[in-house]
């Protein structure tokens, strides 16, 4: 294995190889006594640190790292000569808990522990190197030239050794594949990712600690990398072992990756497999995916309006159905006017596997309100209009006026939404006025 210690890993602009971090050492030491203790306690409670790392050990190591970082550049000695004779990995874990939002110090810790061959630190440094390389290329005057291929610097040599050794590390394989792709060695990158695809499997539970088997900030998602390399392979007319849809399905079905649950749901929607579309989009919502929340809300709303099939309903008819203002929502209206005993009977027996249109509307309302809380102004408008239609005028108006005051909705991109709601507010109390929600508010 090539030795990553022969020279320092690449440094971002704020820290050169001969520099030290800036700031007040006294202030940083004071933070260690308060914020540092909180972070240590949380880490022990979450089993990110073992109980052997007591507060005195954490504090002494933290003080040592702060003094070294203020005193000079990252060195191997700063890690190996720690006051409590901890392993380099333990020093790394402690360092990541100290001033976690202070980027110069965090880079110093990663640089020093990478020299001590701490794998997560090596991966962080390598990922930062690739990120800076792309950022530098984008900063050039337009049109920006393609980024130069990554140089064979020691940190990338260390990644290659970990990726191609007798016991390959999945994270190193992932990173090295990105390096190969940047060097336009697409077939080699694809072969490495296909090999990695056979090694990984979904974990039954998240293991405690700072490392996971495949992801580590700021490394991109493996699935994003795979789709990126696969796309370049297809652009160059090279054969690939798997299709993009197969990768979407595996990331969604086996690994339950929220973004890929949404992407795979999109494939299912294009195929008209509506029940499956709902299933995967619902899983994405349960995983906290914000865009999925709005999309599923729109889907449920449009089902209630009669444009899409209900769960379990045959989708042989063309969907979405054409918009007929005179007919849209008629089924929902008829359903509401059924006797209560008939509604109960239908819910319990006749359509036990097919939720009522009223039920879909209720689910849409809840999801629109959640999407509104996530920051979607279109969802605020739809939720407010639904509240108005249900007789909750004050509640709906309050939703819109709160949105209009919110700082995140002051940009020019929301100008049309503001125009729409202003026209709505002018006639808010006029119940004869039916506000037509713009079609572009509904996304699937």
ABEGO torsion letter per residue (X at the ends): XBBAAABBBBBBAABBAABBBBEBAAAAAAAAAAAAAAAAAAAAAAGABBAABBAAAAAAAAAAAAAAAAAEBBBAAAAAABAAGBBAAAAAAAAAABGAABAAAAAAAAAAAAAAGBAAAAAAAAAAAAAAAAAAAAABBOBBBBBBBBBBBAAAAAAAAAAABABBBAAAAAAAAAAAAAAGBAAAAAAAAAAAAAABBBBABBBBEABBAABBOABBBAAAAAAAAAAAAAAAGBBBABBAAAAAAAAAAAAGBAAAAAAAAAAAAAAGBAAAAAAAAAAAAAAGBAAAAAAAAAAAAAAAAGABBBBGBBAABBOBBBBBAAABGAAAAAAAABBAAAAAAAAAAAAAABBBAAAAAAAAAAAAAAAAAAGBAAAAAAAAAAAAAAGBAAAAAAAAAAAAABAAAABAAAAAAAAAAAAAAAAAABAABBBBBBAAABBX
